[in-house]
């Protein structure tokens, strides 16, 4: 109980001791941002007139982390570099009378480097400092996809697939508007809202198997292909981050 009270008191004290910042050319900023944290689970029921329906359940997660290091080139503007780490995944399961007849799973992992330009507006002696920031990063991408589906036919059969990507590439461009709240002389809390444009390219090596009933685990047919996928996405980023401001040499 004493430990919990002490931690809470320390956090409250850090938040209340709001400092102000006064940046100069040559100062540095080191921080990290966490945006678009997603983990959710949902389900749906599909019914048809005079035909039995089915239910589905979807779970997915996503996390975006961007450690950064920057230098102030004036009292209000900083430029720097970032490291982008972005894992995500999704699983969709379809059921009929409690039996799973289809399942699809996918994972995606981006890691890359980039740069940013941040400009603070208004007085930099305030403890609340609005900013605008533009960033760009690019890097490598890896992905997996697997799943299966049962078909009612004569005979019944099961299709399963397993794929992995190679030579994946991604690029992101972001535009953010936010606020840095100083919680100490050298520490700030970033809260921001932004727009993200992303491009991804992957070549999958996919193996597809067909197993006819009765299912003995020995596939009747096997095929392999390497489709290339490209897609773009426009998204909204809501995030928080921390910055540590370091004084430059005098």
Secondary structure, DSSP 8 states (H G I E B T S, - for coil): -HHHHHHHHHHHHHHHS-------TT-EEEEEEEEEEEEEEEEEEEEETTEEEEEEEEEEEEEEEEEEEEEESSSSEEEEEEEEEEEEEEEEEEEETTEEEEEEEEEEEEEEEEEEEEEE-S-TTSSEEEEEEEEEEEEEEEEEEEEEEEE-SSS-EEEEEEEEEEEEEEEEEEEEEEEEEE-SSSEEEEEEEEEEEEEEEEEEEEEEEEEESS--S--SEEEEE--EEEEEEEEEEEEEEEEEEE----
